[in-house]
């Protein structure tokens, strides 16, 4: 198991970024955070003319007059449609390939990485080649979204993940789960 690469998976709004940030807190910021969706967010932010951090704050909101650009779609829907478009043009595994290339390129500068957003089997299969620590983040909040990014990993059993984090608890209990993983991995 390659402890220098941690890959988080889970449905939308289960707390993957929160888990990644807490994990980094408990390891004294040893890890650089990365996401498969970074290229998509960069494309949308360039098109809209505002940074992806700001767009992420309003992911569930419709795009209304941002630098003269409006849409009936939410920011999340824009991200999805953009990703789907590039996958159709360049293949389902384009973002997995980009991540693989980025990890190889940045290995010297950032030898430890947490990928915060694994959502697809093609990403899972590509990352398995690097033998990372796989962590599934779960939260029982009734996500009925049927977009492939929400359901593609549903048939990958929990037993294929090294750790399962149950984020239906208090923040203190969530921190305790993450601390236990850090101790178990000895990082």
Steps between C-alpha positions, in 0.01 A plus 500: 500500500641835387439737795627793294180494293158512661189488284163608640172390350141584580187660369446874481478691827622215724800697623790377286674839503441533874653156555799590280560825689469332840730220385753761396465674837586177684803434279646851534414587138710222353258455209416711197130491409403414143173423320406326178261792439771770508530526118120525468479769766779693330319489164172622652674769705678627187173504304315683776788728595518427871716263701393144577517559876228763470293281267524211747346715772184513289507153341129438553398847373405600149750712312343847501680791335858418588706729279202526266454121478182328617368145477201299618751242619657486844877519524505126581297429184741713295790298641325173414405601147852627436652173628252292300585698184875442538446132581292462185771669291813352659386179671347404833842477662628847402490640854655184646782531244548867581523420872745217437718733293478777758597269785805383304597856408458641852646203688822680590333821619201333666592142595185460714155561353138465603260474208171633629243395242517151348156440346541259209612139448749610236663725763493216752663257255769754403580582864517131598817482290665734754385292802367800698310510825134499392254666739124509444310782670135427571212707627138391513333808362272356234694590186263408217722641224539248217777675306780249425734698730271402789435135417794362299680366808187367673582140412858524626466341845614669819743211543701636203577812705762502774287723722137613519423831666147542631424872485162484671652601830620810679808684381686372807411140412605561139835632623542189718440273199763687300749497789452123530580457129811720527620291797427172325693613191782636720539826313 
